[in-house]
């Protein structure tokens, strides 16, 4: 069975950003807040302090059919997507994938490389999340 990323214990998030730096380091080979496909934002609320923004691995990702560049974004087996960096070119589109995503901010366009950045479901962030906010789950259901 295919697995996908899950935000399991949001109340435990302390905003350490280890997930962000791990993602960028593993997938992009650099330390960058912006090049990471996972983001942690302060929510400013009393009950919850942080919000974790990351692709949840939709079974039928709405970002795929809206992409005007054939093959740039393809469905991942079990949910989520794979961005082909050789084909994706944000200069040739209106960032339809970003607008189609049901999780605002889960897909963003890197302005330096002009490519869509979205979680690859590699789960490296889970290994480095010391507070166990993130988890790996079996891909069942719509999300």
N, C-alpha and C positions, 0 to 999 in steps of 0.2 A: 504494500500500500504506500502511496506517495505521502510525504509529510510536508507541512507548511508551518510558517512562523505564526506564533500567537502571542498577543500581549495578555499575559495570564494574571499577574498581580500588580496592577498599576499603582495601587496604594503603597507599594514598597519602593517605588522609584524615588531615588534621592538626587537625581540630576547629575550624576557623576560623569556622564557622557562617554563612558567606556564603550558602549554599544556603537556609538557614532564613530569613534576613532578606530575601533576594531574593523568595522565595515569598510571604511575608507582605506585602511592599511592593507587588509586582505584583498579587496577587490580592485583597488585603484593604485596600490603601492605608494601611497602618500598619506600624510596626516592632513585631513581637510574636513571641516564641518560641512562644507557645501557639497563636496563630491561623495559624501555618504548617502546611502539610500534610506537610512533611518534617521529620524530627527526627534529630539526631545525638546519640548517647549514648556516654559513656566506657564501655568494656567491662571495664576493669580487668585485662585479660589481658596476658601477656608478648608473644605473637605479634601480636596486633591490639590497637590502642588504641581504636578507635571502631566503632560500629555505626550504619549509616544505615537509618532506618525510614521507608519510603515505599511507597505503593501501587505494585505492580508491573504493574498493568493486566491482571488476570485476563480471559481470554476469556469465561468464564461466571461472572461475579462472584457468589459466594455471598451477598454482602450484599444483593443486589437482591430475591430472593424472600422474604427474611425480614422486610423492612421492612413494618410494618403500615399505613403511610400511602401509599396509592396514588399513584405518580408522584413521590414524594420522591427516590428514588434510581433512576436508569435506566441501563441499560448504554450505554457509549460505544462507538461503532463501532471495532472493532479491539481492544477490551479496556479494562478499567477502567470507571469510572462517572462520572456527572454528578449532582450533588446540586442539586435545585431548592430554593433558599433560601426561596422563597415558600411552598412546601408543607411542607418538613421542619420538624418541631417536636419536639424531643427531650423536651418535657414530656409528649407524648402516647404515648410508647413506652418500652420497656425497653432501648433501645440495642442492639437485636438485630443491627444492622449491624456494630457494634463487635465483638460476640462471634463473628459468623460469618466475619469476615475471617481468612484463613490467616496473615496477617502481623500479629502482636500490635502494636498501636499505630499501624498504618497509617491507621486511621480512629479519630478521637476526637470527643467532643462538646465544643464550646465552651460553657462554663458561662455566659458572659455573654450570648451570643446564642441559646443553646439550639438549635444547628444542628450537623449532622455536618460535620466537616472532613476532606476526603480530596483527594488529588492530582487535579488536572484535566488532567494531562498537557500542560501549557503549555510545558514545557521551559525556562522562564526560569532555573531553578536550574543547568542545564547550562552556560549561557552564563557564569555567574559563578563556577563551580567551577574555580578556578585550578590545582588539582592533578589535574584530569581524573578524579575519582572517578566522576562521573556521565556517562552517555552516552545518546544517542537510538538506538534500534534499530528495525528493522522488526518489526512484530508478527507473529510466527510461533509456532506451538506453543501449549501451554496457558498458559504464563506469558509 
